[in-house]
Amino acid sequence: MTEHQTQVEWRVIGASVRGAAHMRANLPNQDAISWFPESGAGTPLVVAVADGHGSAKCFRSDEGSRLAVATAKAVVLDFFSRQEEAITLSAIKHIAEERLPQELVRCWQERVEAALKLHPFSAEELETLEHKDGMAARTTVETKPLLAYGATLLVVLVTHAFILYVQLGDGDILTVTETGEVSRPLARDERLFANETTSLCAANAWRDLRIGFQALVGMPPALILLSTDGYANSFRDDAGFLKVGVDLLEMIRAEGLDQVNESLAGWLTEASQTGSGDDITLAVISQTDAARKEEP
């Protein structure tokens, strides 16, 4: 481990806004965001973002996404705490790839089942679903109750030695270098198109979970962004969306992270109103040296 790596400091800011279309339809924000530590500073840093599905059958997806981010924090922190300091990075990468997918999905599904036991589906919920989507939809949810809580999940773990990227379903994780190069640390899942997505509620969801591992050799990313698909869908094309990474880095350097944090919810609300209409959630993990406010 290099001297530079031990001195890197990290901080996260973020916001989640209710989509314009959800406001018109009187629907809740079905996204969720959470991080550890609560201060948003230091390592290990775990940031989780989830997006509950918007279909009528997923009528408890707002709760599903909240359970997803809580589960992700707990599982990823437990994973990190169980890694001995002497273990190699390649071994940590292997353990993450082999164990995390099943642990994340299993723990989320157990939490959902516990929540459902405490709060079974009401007659009103099922009747509303039947009215919207028909008897077949109601039967499907009664047979597969996890579907009502369906959500996608994005997670990043930042440590002093490595960064772990985790994704299930749509949404985006982007990295931005100090020189403004924006890229995706995970390969895109070609099955995700239009409104189709993989989900935590699927029977074999752990098989769809993607993991990326980055050893911190050399310069780490200046920024890491996690966003639900409502954000990317608010742009005309992918190039326009990727430019957000560069713009945020420039704004953080010019105005400081605190000022950007204060503006974040307003920017996302405007993006939803003029773009996708969907709920939008964005987390920005900043490597503080690389994104330090520029002196006048």
C-alpha positions in Angstrom: 0.0 0.0 0.0 1.4 3.4 -1.0 1.7 6.4 1.3 -0.6 8.3 -1.0 -3.4 5.7 -0.5 -3.3 6.0 3.3 -3.9 9.8 3.0 -6.9 9.7 0.6 -10.0 11.1 2.2 -13.5 10.5 1.0 -16.9 12.1 1.5 -20.4 11.5 0.1 -23.3 13.8 -0.6 -26.6 12.9 -2.1 -30.3 13.6 -2.7 -33.5 11.8 -3.6 -36.5 13.6 -5.1 -40.0 12.6 -5.9 -40.6 12.5 -9.6 -42.9 15.0 -11.4 -45.1 12.2 -12.7 -45.3 10.6 -9.3 -46.5 13.9 -7.8 -49.2 14.2 -10.5 -50.3 10.6 -9.8 -50.1 11.0 -6.0 -47.5 8.2 -5.8 -44.6 8.2 -3.2 -40.9 8.5 -4.0 -40.0 4.9 -4.7 -36.2 5.5 -4.6 -34.0 5.3 -1.5 -30.5 6.3 -0.6 -28.4 5.6 2.5 -24.7 5.6 3.5 -22.4 4.7 6.3 -21.0 6.4 8.3 -23.9 8.8 8.8 -21.4 11.7 8.7 -20.7 10.7 5.1 -16.9 11.0 5.6 -14.1 8.5 6.1 -13.5 4.9 5.3 -14.9 2.3 5.1 -17.6 4.2 3.3 -20.7 2.3 2.0 -23.2 4.1 -0.2 -26.4 2.4 -1.4 -29.1 3.6 -3.8 -32.2 1.6 -4.8 -35.1 2.2 -7.2 -38.5 0.6 -6.5 -40.3 -0.6 -9.6 -43.2 1.5 -10.8 -45.6 -1.1 -12.0 -49.0 -1.7 -10.3 -47.9 -5.1 -9.1 -45.0 -3.5 -7.2 -47.2 -1.5 -4.9 -44.8 -1.7 -2.0 -41.6 -1.0 -3.9 -41.0 2.2 -1.9 -40.6 0.0 1.1 -38.6 -2.6 -0.9 -36.1 0.1 -1.9 -35.7 1.3 1.7 -35.1 -2.3 2.8 -32.6 -2.7 0.0 -30.3 0.2 1.0 -30.5 -0.9 4.7 -29.7 -4.4 3.8 -26.8 -3.4 1.5 -25.2 -1.3 4.2 -25.4 -4.1 6.7 -24.2 -6.9 4.4 -21.4 -5.0 2.9 -20.1 -3.7 6.2 -20.2 -7.2 7.6 -18.3 -8.5 4.6 -15.6 -5.8 5.1 -15.3 -6.5 8.8 -14.7 -10.2 8.2 -11.7 -9.6 5.9 -8.5 -10.1 7.8 -5.9 -7.3 7.3 -3.4 -9.8 6.0 -5.6 -11.1 3.2 -4.6 -10.3 -0.3 -6.7 -8.0 -2.5 -7.2 -10.8 -5.0 -8.6 -13.0 -2.3 -11.0 -10.2 -1.2 -12.1 -9.8 -4.8 -12.8 -13.5 -5.1 -14.8 -13.7 -1.8 -16.9 -10.7 -2.9 -17.7 -12.2 -6.2 -18.5 -15.6 -4.7 -20.4 -14.7 -1.6 -21.9 -11.2 -1.8 -24.5 -11.7 -4.5 -26.2 -14.5 -2.6 -25.9 -12.8 0.8 -27.3 -9.5 -0.4 -30.3 -11.1 -2.1 -31.0 -13.6 0.6 -30.9 -10.9 3.4 -33.1 -8.5 1.4 -35.7 -11.3 0.8 -35.6 -12.3 4.5 -36.2 -8.7 5.5 -39.1 -8.4 3.0 -40.6 -11.6 4.3 -40.4 -10.4 7.9 -42.0 -7.1 6.9 -44.8 -8.9 5.1 -45.5 -11.1 8.1 -45.9 -8.0 10.2 -48.0 -6.2 7.6 -49.8 -8.7 5.3 -51.3 -7.4 2.1 -54.6 -5.6 2.8 -57.8 -6.3 0.9 -57.7 -2.7 -0.4 -54.2 -3.2 -1.8 -55.1 -6.4 -3.6 -58.4 -5.0 -4.9 -56.7 -1.8 -6.2 -54.2 -4.0 -8.0 -57.0 -6.1 -9.5 -58.8 -3.0 -10.6 -55.7 -1.6 -12.3 -54.1 -4.7 -13.9 -56.7 -7.5 -13.6 -57.2 -10.7 -11.7 -54.1 -12.3 -13.2 -51.9 -9.6 -11.7 -53.5 -10.1 -8.3 -52.9 -13.8 -8.5 -49.3 -13.3 -9.5 -48.6 -11.1 -6.5 -50.4 -13.4 -4.1 -48.3 -16.3 -5.5 -45.0 -14.3 -5.6 -45.4 -11.7 -2.8 -41.8 -10.4 -3.1 -42.8 -8.9 -6.4 -44.7 -6.2 -4.6 -41.4 -5.0 -3.1 -39.4 -5.2 -6.3 -36.4 -2.9 -6.5 -33.0 -2.4 -8.2 -29.8 -1.8 -6.2 -26.5 0.1 -6.6 -23.8 -0.1 -3.9 -20.2 1.2 -3.6 -17.8 0.3 -0.9 -14.7 2.6 -0.6 -11.8 1.5 1.6 -8.2 2.7 2.0 -7.1 -0.2 -0.3 -9.9 -0.9 -2.8 -13.3 0.1 -4.1 -16.1 -2.4 -4.6 -18.9 -1.7 -7.1 -22.2 -3.6 -7.0 -25.2 -3.4 -9.3 -28.4 -5.2 -9.8 -30.8 -3.9 -12.4 -30.8 -0.5 -14.1 -29.4 2.8 -12.9 -25.8 4.0 -13.3 -22.5 3.9 -11.5 -19.9 6.3 -13.0 -16.4 7.2 -12.2 -14.7 10.5 -13.0 -10.9 10.9 -13.0 -9.1 14.0 -11.9 -8.8 15.0 -15.6 -12.5 14.6 -16.2 -12.6 11.2 -17.9 -16.0 9.5 -17.3 -16.5 5.8 -17.5 -18.6 2.9 -16.1 -16.7 0.5 -13.8 -19.2 -2.3 -14.6 -20.0 -3.8 -17.9 -23.5 -2.9 -19.1 -26.2 -5.6 -18.9 -27.5 -5.8 -22.4 -30.8 -7.3 -21.2 -31.7 -3.9 -19.7 -33.7 -1.9 -22.2 -36.8 0.3 -22.2 -38.5 -0.4 -18.9 -37.1 -4.0 -18.5 -34.8 -4.6 -15.6 -33.5 -7.3 -13.4 -34.6 -7.1 -9.8 -34.1 -8.2 -6.2 -37.5 -9.9 -6.2 -36.5 -12.4 -8.9 -36.2 -16.1 -8.0 -32.5 -16.2 -8.9 -31.7 -12.5 -8.5 -28.2 -13.2 -7.2 -27.2 -14.5 -10.6 -28.0 -11.0 -12.1 -25.9 -9.1 -9.7 -22.7 -7.6 -11.1 -19.6 -6.8 -9.1 -16.5 -4.8 -10.0 -13.3 -4.5 -7.9 -10.7 -1.7 -8.2 -7.5 -1.9 -6.2 -6.3 1.6 -5.3 -3.0 1.5 -7.1 -2.1 5.0 -8.4 -4.7 7.7 -8.4 -8.2 6.8 -7.3 -11.3 8.3 -9.0 -12.0 12.0 -8.2 -15.7 11.2 -8.1 -18.0 8.2 -8.1 -21.6 8.8 -9.0 -24.6 6.5 -8.2 -27.9 7.4 -9.8 -31.3 5.8 -10.5 -32.4 5.5 -14.1 -34.7 8.5 -13.8 -31.6 10.7 -14.0 -30.1 9.2 -17.2 -33.5 9.1 -18.8 -33.8 12.8 -18.4 -31.1 13.4 -21.0 -31.4 13.2 -24.7 -28.6 10.7 -25.1 -25.9 8.9 -23.1 -23.2 11.5 -24.0 -25.3 14.2 -22.4 -25.7 12.1 -19.2 -22.0 11.3 -19.0 -21.2 15.0 -19.1 -22.8 15.3 -15.7 -19.7 13.8 -14.2 -17.4 16.4 -15.7 -19.9 19.2 -14.8 -20.1 18.1 -11.2 -16.3 17.9 -10.8 -16.0 21.4 -12.2 -18.7 22.7 -9.9 -17.3 21.0 -6.8 -13.9 22.5 -7.5 -15.4 26.0 -8.2 -18.0 26.1 -5.4 -17.1 23.4 -2.9 -18.8 20.2 -2.0 -21.2 21.8 0.6 -22.5 24.3 -1.9 -23.1 21.6 -4.5 -24.9 19.5 -1.9 -27.3 22.4 -1.1 -28.2 22.7 -4.8 -28.5 19.0 -5.5 -32.2 18.4 -4.8 -33.2 21.4 -6.9 -31.2 20.2 -9.9 -32.7 16.8 -9.7 -36.2 18.1 -9.3 -35.7 20.3 -12.4 -34.3 17.3 -14.3 -37.4 15.2 -13.5 -39.7 18.0 -14.4 -38.1 18.7 -17.8 -37.0 15.1 -18.5 -38.1 11.6 -17.3 -40.8 12.6 -14.8 -39.5 9.8 -12.7 -38.1 9.8 -9.1 -34.4 10.7 -9.3 -31.7 9.8 -6.8 -28.0 10.8 -7.0 -25.1 10.1 -4.7 -21.7 11.7 -5.3 -18.7 10.2 -3.6 -15.8 12.7 -3.7 -12.1 12.1 -3.2 -11.5 15.4 -1.3 -8.0 16.2 -2.6 -9.0 15.8 -6.2 -12.2 17.8 -5.8 -10.8 20.5 -3.5 -12.3 23.9 -4.0 -10.1 26.0 -6.3 -8.5 29.1 -4.7 -9.5 32.4 -6.4 
